[in-house]
Amino acid sequence: MWDFFQRLFDRRVGILAARDPQWRYVRKDYILRNPRCIVCGGTNDLVAHHVKPFHLFPNLELDHENLVTLCESKKYGVNCHLWFGHLGNFKLYNPDVISDAVMWRAKTGRG
């Protein structure tokens, strides 16, 4: 039982793990370099979203290759972060977020 609680709060593996102190700088830098949502092209309410989630892949937390820009602006009536990044449920993640965004943009003429 003790091992469970240690893992739960261990920043390298736990769900309640703390963010790396550099995360806020990496997030800000990533958004500055990638200032548009990959789904709708929006520029408001942007989120640096982890393709492979932090709680499962803590070693990729600061890796720009594991990030995509999504928005929560509902520019076209859709919260891109929620629907493309998390498949409509923040307890889920979408490993195909990039290819799904490309397909959506092509189908809607926004790509």
DSSP file (Angstrom, degrees, kcal/mol; ACC not computed):
  #  RESIDUE AA STRUCTURE BP1 BP2  ACC     N-H-->O    O-->H-N    N-H-->O    O-->H-N    TCO  KAPPA ALPHA  PHI   PSI    X-CA   Y-CA   Z-CA
    1    1 A M     >        0   0    0      0, 0.0     4,-1.7     0, 0.0     5,-0.2   0.000 360.0 360.0 360.0 -41.9    0.0    0.0    0.0
    2    2 A W  H  >  +     0   0    0      1,-0.2     4,-2.3     2,-0.2     5,-0.2   0.886 360.0  55.8 -60.6 -39.4    2.8    2.4    0.9
    3    3 A D  H  > S+     0   0    0      1,-0.2     4,-2.5     2,-0.2    -1,-0.2   0.882 103.0  56.2 -60.4 -38.6    4.4    1.8   -2.6
    4    4 A F  H  > S+     0   0    0      1,-0.2     4,-2.3     2,-0.2    -1,-0.2   0.940 109.7  44.3 -58.5 -48.7    1.1    2.9   -4.2
    5    5 A F  H  X S+     0   0    0     -4,-1.7     4,-1.6     2,-0.2    -1,-0.2   0.865 111.4  53.4 -68.3 -35.5    1.1    6.2   -2.4
    6    6 A Q  H  X S+     0   0    0     -4,-2.3     4,-0.8     1,-0.2    -1,-0.2   0.932 112.5  44.2 -62.3 -44.5    4.8    6.8   -3.1
    7    7 A R  H  < S+     0   0    0     -4,-2.5     3,-0.4     1,-0.2     6,-0.2   0.869 108.3  59.3 -67.4 -36.3    4.2    6.2   -6.8
    8    8 A L  H  < S+     0   0    0     -4,-2.3     8,-1.3     1,-0.2    -1,-0.2   0.874 116.1  32.4 -60.3 -38.8    1.1    8.4   -6.8
    9    9 A F  H  < S+     0   0    0     -4,-1.6     2,-0.5    -5,-0.1     9,-0.3   0.427  88.5 114.5-102.1   0.2    3.0   11.4   -5.6
   10   10 A D    >X  -     0   0    0     -4,-0.8     4,-3.2    -3,-0.4     3,-1.5  -0.618  64.4-141.4 -72.4 121.4    6.3   10.7   -7.4
   11   11 A R  T 34 S+     0   0    0     -2,-0.5    -1,-0.2     1,-0.3     9,-0.1   0.683  98.3  55.8 -60.2 -18.6    6.8   13.5   -9.9
   12   12 A R  T 34 S+     0   0    0      1,-0.1    -1,-0.3    47,-0.0    47,-0.2   0.723 129.5   3.9 -87.2 -21.3    8.2   11.0  -12.4
   13   13 A V  T <4 S+     0   0    0     -3,-1.5    -2,-0.2    -6,-0.2    -6,-0.1   0.622  97.7 103.6-135.9 -22.9    5.3    8.5  -12.4
   14   14 A G    ><  -     0   0    0     -4,-3.2     3,-1.3    -8,-0.2    -6,-0.2  -0.291  64.4-131.6 -78.1 152.8    2.3    9.6  -10.3
   15   15 A I  T 3  S+     0   0    0      1,-0.3    -1,-0.1    41,-0.0    -6,-0.1   0.847 113.8  47.2 -64.9 -34.8   -1.0   11.1  -11.5
   16   16 A L  T 3  S+     0   0    0     -8,-1.3    -1,-0.3    39,-0.1    -5,-0.1   0.133  88.0 146.4 -91.8  20.6   -0.7   13.9   -9.0
   17   17 A A    <   -     0   0    0     -3,-1.3     2,-0.2    -7,-0.2    -6,-0.1  -0.221  50.5-114.4 -62.1 145.0    2.9   14.4  -10.0
   18   18 A A        -     0   0    0     -9,-0.3     2,-0.1     1,-0.1    -1,-0.1  -0.488  30.4-110.4 -77.9 148.8    4.3   17.9   -9.9
   19   19 A R        -     0   0    0     -2,-0.2    -1,-0.1     1,-0.1    -8,-0.1  -0.448  37.1 -97.5 -74.1 151.2    5.3   19.7  -13.0
   20   20 A D    >   -     0   0    0      1,-0.1     3,-2.2    -2,-0.1     4,-0.4  -0.463  33.0-120.6 -62.5 140.0    8.9   20.4  -13.8
   21   21 A P  T 3  S+     0   0    0      0, 0.0     3,-0.4     0, 0.0     4,-0.3   0.756 113.9  57.3 -57.2 -23.4    9.8   24.0  -12.7
   22   22 A Q  T >> S+     0   0    0      1,-0.2     4,-2.5     2,-0.1     3,-0.7   0.593  80.9  91.5 -82.2 -10.6   10.8   24.6  -16.4
   23   23 A W  H <> S+     0   0    0     -3,-2.2     4,-3.2     1,-0.3     5,-0.2   0.889  81.8  52.8 -55.2 -45.2    7.3   23.6  -17.7
   24   24 A R  H 3> S+     0   0    0     -4,-0.4     4,-1.9    -3,-0.4    -1,-0.3   0.855 112.5  45.7 -63.2 -32.4    5.8   27.1  -17.6
   25   25 A Y  H <> S+     0   0    0     -3,-0.7     4,-2.6    -4,-0.3    -1,-0.2   0.898 113.8  48.1 -74.8 -41.3    8.8   28.5  -19.6
   26   26 A V  H  X S+     0   0    0     -4,-2.5     4,-2.7     2,-0.2    -2,-0.2   0.925 112.6  49.7 -62.7 -44.8    8.7   25.6  -22.2
   27   27 A R  H  X S+     0   0    0     -4,-3.2     4,-2.3    -5,-0.2     5,-0.2   0.933 112.8  46.1 -59.9 -48.0    4.9   26.1  -22.5
   28   28 A K  H  X S+     0   0    0     -4,-1.9     4,-2.1    -5,-0.2    -2,-0.2   0.923 114.2  47.9 -62.5 -45.3    5.2   29.8  -23.1
   29   29 A D  H  X S+     0   0    0     -4,-2.6     4,-2.0     1,-0.2    -1,-0.2   0.900 110.8  51.8 -62.5 -41.9    8.1   29.4  -25.6
   30   30 A Y  H  X S+     0   0    0     -4,-2.7     4,-1.8     1,-0.2    -2,-0.2   0.927 110.2  47.5 -62.7 -45.0    6.2   26.7  -27.5
   31   31 A I  H  < S+     0   0    0     -4,-2.3    -1,-0.2     1,-0.2    -2,-0.2   0.880 110.2  53.3 -64.8 -37.9    3.1   28.9  -27.9
   32   32 A L  H  < S+     0   0    0     -4,-2.1    -1,-0.2     1,-0.2    -2,-0.2   0.882 115.1  40.8 -63.0 -37.3    5.2   31.8  -29.0
   33   33 A R  H  < S+     0   0    0     -4,-2.0    -2,-0.2     1,-0.2    -1,-0.2   0.708 127.1  33.9 -82.4 -21.8    6.8   29.6  -31.7
   34   34 A N  S  < S+     0   0    0     -4,-1.8    -1,-0.2    -5,-0.2    -2,-0.1  -0.634  71.5 166.1-133.3  72.2    3.5   27.9  -32.6
   35   35 A P        +     0   0    0      0, 0.0     2,-0.4     0, 0.0    -4,-0.1   0.184  50.9  73.4 -85.2  18.8    0.8   30.6  -32.2
   36   36 A R  S    S-     0   0    0      7,-0.0    33,-0.2    35,-0.0     7,-0.2  -0.989  84.0-110.1-133.7 141.9   -2.1   28.9  -34.0
   37   37 A C     >  -     0   0    0      5,-2.6     4,-1.5    -2,-0.4    33,-0.2  -0.460  24.1-138.6 -62.8 133.2   -4.3   26.0  -33.1
   38   38 A I  T  4 S+     0   0    0     31,-2.9    67,-0.2    -2,-0.2    -1,-0.1   0.651  98.6  45.7 -72.6 -12.9   -3.5   23.0  -35.4
   39   39 A V  T  4 S+     0   0    0     30,-0.3    -1,-0.2    65,-0.1    71,-0.1   0.918 132.6   6.6 -91.1 -57.4   -7.2   22.3  -35.8
   40   40 A C  T  4 S-     0   0    0      2,-0.1    -2,-0.1    38,-0.1    30,-0.1   0.525  90.2-118.7-109.7  -8.3   -8.9   25.6  -36.4
   41   41 A G     <  +     0   0    0     -4,-1.5    -3,-0.1     1,-0.2    29,-0.0   0.538  58.6 157.9  80.6   5.1   -6.1   28.0  -36.8
   42   42 A G        -     0   0    0     -6,-0.1    -5,-2.6     1,-0.1    -1,-0.2  -0.169  34.4-161.6 -62.9 157.2   -7.3   30.0  -33.8
   43   43 A T        +     0   0    0     -7,-0.2     2,-0.3     3,-0.0     3,-0.3   0.300  60.9  86.7-122.8   5.5   -5.0   32.3  -31.9
   44   44 A N  S    S+     0   0    0      1,-0.2    29,-0.5    -7,-0.0    28,-0.4  -0.813  91.2   8.3-110.0 150.4   -7.0   32.7  -28.6
   45   45 A D  S    S-     0   0    0     -2,-0.3    27,-1.9    26,-0.2    -1,-0.2   0.904  84.6-173.7  52.5  50.1   -7.0   30.6  -25.5
   46   46 A L  E     -A   71   0A   0     -3,-0.3     2,-0.4    25,-0.2    25,-0.2  -0.461  12.2-164.0 -81.4 148.2   -4.1   28.5  -26.7
   47   47 A V  E     -A   70   0A   0     23,-3.3    23,-2.4    -2,-0.2     2,-1.0  -0.994  21.9-134.8-130.7 133.9   -2.8   25.4  -24.9
   48   48 A A  E     -A   69   0A   0     -2,-0.4     2,-0.4    21,-0.2    21,-0.2  -0.816  37.6-161.9 -85.3 104.9    0.5   23.5  -25.4
   49   49 A H  E     -A   68   0A   0     19,-3.1    19,-2.0    -2,-1.0     2,-0.5  -0.747  15.5-129.3 -98.6 133.5   -1.0   20.0  -25.4
   50   50 A H  E     -A   67   0A   0     -2,-0.4    17,-0.2    17,-0.2     4,-0.1  -0.696   8.5-158.3 -79.4 123.5    1.1   16.9  -24.8
   51   51 A V  S    S+     0   0    0     15,-3.1    -1,-0.2    -2,-0.5    46,-0.1   0.961  95.2  37.9 -63.4 -51.8    0.5   14.3  -27.5
   52   52 A K  S    S-     0   0    0     14,-0.4    -1,-0.3     8,-0.1     5,-0.1  -0.918 112.3-112.0 -97.8 117.5    1.8   11.6  -25.1
   53   53 A P    >>  -     0   0    0      0, 0.0     4,-2.6     0, 0.0     3,-1.1  -0.110  10.8-127.2 -62.6 145.6    0.3   12.7  -21.8
   54   54 A F  T 34 S+     0   0    0      1,-0.3     7,-0.1     2,-0.2     6,-0.1   0.851 106.8  58.4 -55.7 -41.1    2.6   13.9  -19.0
   55   55 A H  T 34 S+     0   0    0      1,-0.2    -1,-0.3     2,-0.2   -39,-0.1   0.741 117.4  33.2 -69.3 -20.2    1.2   11.4  -16.4
   56   56 A L  T <4 S+     0   0    0     -3,-1.1    -2,-0.2     1,-0.2    -1,-0.2   0.712 132.2  29.8-100.7 -27.6    2.1    8.4  -18.6
   57   57 A F    ><  +     0   0    0     -4,-2.6     3,-2.2     1,-0.1    -2,-0.2  -0.538  64.0 161.9-131.5  65.0    5.3    9.9  -20.2
   58   58 A P  G >  S+     0   0    0      0, 0.0     3,-1.4     0, 0.0     4,-0.2   0.770  73.1  66.2 -60.6 -25.2    6.8   12.3  -17.7
   59   59 A N  G 3  S+     0   0    0      1,-0.3     3,-0.2   -47,-0.2    -5,-0.1   0.669 100.1  51.8 -69.3 -15.3   10.2   12.1  -19.5
   60   60 A L  G X  S+     0   0    0     -3,-2.2     3,-1.3     1,-0.2    -1,-0.3   0.309  75.9 108.2-100.8   7.3    8.6   13.9  -22.5
   61   61 A E  T <  S+     0   0    0     -3,-1.4    -1,-0.2     1,-0.3    -2,-0.1   0.861  88.6  31.5 -54.3 -41.7    7.1   16.8  -20.4
   62   62 A L  T 3  S+     0   0    0     -3,-0.2     2,-0.6    -4,-0.2    -1,-0.3   0.330  90.3 116.5-101.7   6.5    9.5   19.4  -21.8
   63   63 A D    X   -     0   0    0     -3,-1.3     3,-2.0     1,-0.2     4,-0.1  -0.677  53.0-155.9 -83.6 114.1   10.0   17.9  -25.3
   64   64 A H  G >  S+     0   0    0     -2,-0.6     3,-1.6     1,-0.3    -1,-0.2   0.788  93.3  65.3 -58.0 -28.6    8.8   20.2  -28.0
   65   65 A E  G 3  S+     0   0    0      1,-0.3    -1,-0.3    -3,-0.0    -2,-0.0   0.687  99.6  52.7 -68.5 -17.0    8.3   17.2  -30.3
   66   66 A N  G <  S+     0   0    0     -3,-2.0   -15,-3.1    -6,-0.2   -14,-0.4   0.267  98.6  85.8 -99.9  10.1    5.6   15.9  -27.9
   67   67 A L  E <   +A   50   0A   0     -3,-1.6     2,-0.3   -17,-0.2   -17,-0.2  -0.840  47.3 178.4-114.9 149.6    3.6   19.2  -28.0
   68   68 A V  E     -A   49   0A   0    -19,-2.0   -19,-3.1    -2,-0.3     2,-0.6  -0.976  32.0-115.7-138.9 151.7    0.9   20.6  -30.3
   69   69 A T  E     +A   48   0A   0     -2,-0.3   -31,-2.9   -33,-0.2     2,-0.3  -0.800  40.2 166.7 -91.4 123.7   -0.9   23.8  -30.0
   70   70 A L  E     -A   47   0A   0    -23,-2.4   -23,-3.3    -2,-0.6     2,-0.3  -0.881  21.3-138.1-126.4 161.3   -4.7   23.5  -29.5
   71   71 A C  E     -A   46   0A   0     -2,-0.3    10,-2.5   -25,-0.2    11,-0.3  -0.828  17.8-159.9-121.8 162.4   -7.2   26.1  -28.4
   72   72 A E        +     0   0    0    -27,-1.9   -27,-0.1   -28,-0.4   -26,-0.1   0.017  67.0 106.3-118.5  22.2  -10.2   26.3  -26.1
   73   73 A S  S    S-     0   0    0    -29,-0.5     6,-0.1   -28,-0.2     4,-0.1   0.641  76.0-137.0 -81.2 -15.5  -11.7   29.3  -27.9
   74   74 A K    >   +     0   0    0      4,-0.5     3,-2.0    -3,-0.1     5,-0.2   0.883  37.9 169.0  58.0  39.5  -14.6   27.5  -29.5
   75   75 A K  T 3  S+     0   0    0      3,-0.3     4,-0.1     1,-0.3    -1,-0.1   0.866  80.2  21.3 -51.9 -43.9  -13.8   29.5  -32.7
   76   76 A Y  T 3  S-     0   0    0      2,-0.4    -1,-0.3     0, 0.0     3,-0.1  -0.063 132.0 -80.9-114.7  30.4  -16.1   27.3  -34.8
   77   77 A G  S <  S+     0   0    0     -3,-2.0     2,-0.4     1,-0.2    -2,-0.1   0.549 103.9 106.1  84.9   8.1  -18.1   26.0  -31.9
   78   78 A V        -     0   0    0      4,-0.0     2,-1.2     5,-0.0    -4,-0.5  -0.977  66.7-140.1-125.9 131.4  -15.6   23.3  -31.0
   79   79 A N     >  -     0   0    0     -2,-0.4     4,-2.8    -5,-0.2     5,-0.4  -0.777  22.6-165.7 -83.3  98.4  -13.2   23.3  -28.0
   80   80 A C  H  >>S+     0   0    0     -2,-1.2     4,-2.2     1,-0.2     5,-1.2   0.852  82.6  53.8 -59.9 -37.8  -10.2   21.9  -30.0
   81   81 A H  I  >>S+     0   0    0    -10,-2.5     4,-0.7     3,-0.2     5,-0.7   0.947 115.1  39.5 -62.3 -48.6   -8.3   21.0  -26.8
   82   82 A L  I  >5S+     0   0    0    -11,-0.3     6,-2.4     3,-0.2     4,-0.9   0.945 124.7  35.6 -66.5 -49.2  -11.2   19.0  -25.4
   83   83 A W  I  <5S+     0   0    0     -4,-2.8     4,-0.4     4,-0.3    -3,-0.2   0.869 129.8  27.6 -81.1 -37.7  -12.4   17.3  -28.6
   84   84 A F  I  <5S+     0   0    0     -4,-2.2    -3,-0.2    -5,-0.4    -2,-0.1   0.852 128.4  39.8 -92.0 -38.2   -9.2   16.6  -30.5
   85   85 A G  I  <<S+     0   0    0     -5,-1.2     9,-1.6    -4,-0.7    -3,-0.2   0.821 135.3  17.8 -78.3 -31.5   -6.7   16.3  -27.6
   86   86 A H  S ><<S-     0   0    0     -4,-0.9     3,-2.0    -5,-0.7     6,-0.4   0.241  96.7-118.1-129.4  12.0   -9.0   14.4  -25.3
   87   87 A L  T 3  S-     0   0    0     -4,-0.4    -4,-0.3     1,-0.3    -3,-0.1   0.827  79.2 -53.0  54.5  35.0  -11.7   12.9  -27.4
   88   88 A G  T 3  S+     0   0    0     -6,-2.4     2,-0.3    -9,-0.1    -1,-0.3   0.473 129.5  79.3  84.0   2.0  -14.4   14.9  -25.5
   89   89 A N    X   -     0   0    0     -3,-2.0     3,-2.7    -7,-0.5    -1,-0.0  -0.931  68.4-147.1-146.6 115.8  -13.3   13.6  -22.1
   90   90 A F  T 3  S+     0   0    0     -2,-0.3    -3,-0.1     1,-0.3    -1,-0.1   0.588  98.6  67.3 -63.2  -8.0  -10.3   15.0  -20.2
   91   91 A K  T 3  S+     0   0    0     -5,-0.1    -1,-0.3     2,-0.0     2,-0.2   0.567  99.6  62.1 -83.2  -9.2   -9.7   11.6  -18.7
   92   92 A L    <   -     0   0    0     -3,-2.7     2,-0.3    -6,-0.4    -4,-0.1  -0.629  68.1-153.4-108.5 167.9   -8.8   10.3  -22.2
   93   93 A Y        -     0   0    0     -2,-0.2    -7,-0.2    -6,-0.1    -8,-0.1  -0.982  12.3-135.4-139.9 156.8   -6.1   11.2  -24.6
   94   94 A N    >   -     0   0    0     -9,-1.6     3,-1.5    -2,-0.3     4,-0.1  -0.897  11.0-172.3-114.6 102.7   -5.8   11.0  -28.4
   95   95 A P  T 3  S+     0   0    0      0, 0.0     3,-0.3     0, 0.0    -1,-0.1   0.670  90.2  54.8 -66.9 -13.7   -2.5    9.6  -29.7
   96   96 A D  T 3>  +     0   0    0      1,-0.2     4,-2.8   -12,-0.1     5,-0.3   0.063  68.6 123.9-104.3  23.2   -3.7   10.5  -33.2
   97   97 A V  H <> S+     0   0    0     -3,-1.5     4,-2.0     1,-0.2    -1,-0.2   0.853  73.8  48.6 -55.1 -39.6   -4.3   14.2  -32.4
   98   98 A I  H  > S+     0   0    0     -3,-0.3     4,-2.2     2,-0.2    -1,-0.2   0.956 114.7  42.3 -69.6 -50.1   -2.0   15.5  -35.2
   99   99 A S  H  > S+     0   0    0      1,-0.2     4,-2.2     2,-0.2    -2,-0.2   0.868 114.4  52.9 -66.2 -34.4   -3.4   13.3  -38.0
  100  100 A D  H  X S+     0   0    0     -4,-2.8     4,-2.5     2,-0.2    -1,-0.2   0.902 109.2  49.5 -64.7 -40.1   -6.9   14.0  -36.8
  101  101 A A  H  X S+     0   0    0     -4,-2.0     4,-2.6    -5,-0.3    -2,-0.2   0.909 110.4  49.9 -65.0 -42.4   -6.3   17.7  -36.9
  102  102 A V  H  X S+     0   0    0     -4,-2.2     4,-2.2     2,-0.2    -2,-0.2   0.926 112.5  47.5 -61.5 -45.1   -4.8   17.5  -40.4
  103  103 A M  H  X S+     0   0    0     -4,-2.2     4,-2.4     2,-0.2    -2,-0.2   0.917 112.1  49.8 -63.3 -44.2   -7.9   15.5  -41.6
  104  104 A W  H  X S+     0   0    0     -4,-2.5     4,-2.0     1,-0.2     6,-0.3   0.924 110.8  49.2 -60.5 -46.0  -10.3   17.9  -40.0
  105  105 A R  H  X>S+     0   0    0     -4,-2.6     5,-2.0     1,-0.2     6,-1.1   0.896 112.1  48.8 -63.1 -39.7   -8.6   20.9  -41.6
  106  106 A A  H  <5S+     0   0    0     -4,-2.2     3,-0.5     4,-0.2    -1,-0.2   0.910 112.8  47.4 -66.0 -41.7   -8.6   19.3  -45.0
  107  107 A K  H  <5S+     0   0    0     -4,-2.4    -1,-0.2     1,-0.2    -2,-0.2   0.811 116.7  42.9 -70.4 -29.7  -12.3   18.4  -44.7
  108  108 A T  H  <5S-     0   0    0     -4,-2.0    -1,-0.2    -5,-0.2    -2,-0.2   0.456 109.9-117.6 -96.9  -1.2  -13.4   21.8  -43.5
  109  109 A G  T  <5S+     0   0    0     -4,-0.7    -3,-0.2    -3,-0.5    -4,-0.1   0.727  85.8 112.9  73.6  20.5  -11.2   23.7  -46.0
  110  110 A R      <       0   0    0     -5,-2.0    -4,-0.2    -6,-0.3    -5,-0.1   0.258 360.0 360.0-105.6  10.6   -9.2   25.3  -43.2
  111  111 A G              0   0    0     -6,-1.1    -5,-0.2    -7,-0.1    -1,-0.1   0.399 360.0 360.0-112.0 360.0   -5.9   23.5  -44.1
